[in-house]
Every structure is written in C-alpha cells, then in structure tokens.
Amino acid sequence: MGDNRNNSCDSRCSGHGPVPVDNIIGMARCIVLPPNRWGALG
C-alpha cells in the first residue's frame, strides 16, 4: 500500500488484468508462487 491509500489502485482494481504476452520481454528463471511449485526453470 502506498501513502495515498484512499486513491490508489493495484491489480485488484477494475480495468486491470494479466500482463499481455507481447509486453513480456524477459525470461522466467524460477517459480515462487504457489509454494508447492517452487523451483528453477530450464
């Protein structure tokens, strides 16, 4: 939460959603969530 809690928005706000695949420019190196899937990729 930020300093302006009453006028802030995060991924739970309407109008937001998952990041489009075209906007991803890196590679995942590990999985951290959910904890039962923790581990390195590749």
C-alpha positions in Angstrom: 0.0 0.0 0.0 1.2 3.5 -0.8 0.9 6.7 1.1 -2.3 7.6 -0.8 -4.3 4.5 0.3 -7.7 6.0 -0.5 -6.8 7.0 -4.0 -4.5 4.1 -5.0 -5.1 1.3 -7.5 -3.4 -2.1 -7.9 -4.1 -5.3 -9.8 -7.3 -5.8 -7.9 -8.9 -2.6 -9.4 -11.2 -3.0 -12.3 -9.8 -2.3 -15.7 -6.5 -4.2 -14.9 -5.7 -7.8 -15.5 -2.9 -10.0 -16.6 0.1 -8.6 -18.4 -0.3 -9.2 -22.2 2.3 -11.7 -23.5 3.5 -9.1 -26.0 4.6 -6.9 -23.1 6.9 -9.5 -21.5 10.5 -9.0 -22.6 12.4 -11.3 -20.2 12.6 -15.0 -19.3 11.4 -16.6 -16.1 14.2 -18.3 -14.1 12.1 -19.7 -11.2 8.6 -20.3 -9.9 7.8 -18.9 -6.4 4.0 -19.0 -6.3 2.3 -21.2 -5.4 4.9 -22.5 -2.9 4.3 -26.1 -3.9 5.7 -25.3 -7.3 8.9 -23.6 -6.1 11.9 -24.4 -8.2 14.2 -23.5 -11.0 13.1 -23.5 -14.7 15.0 -24.9 -17.6 
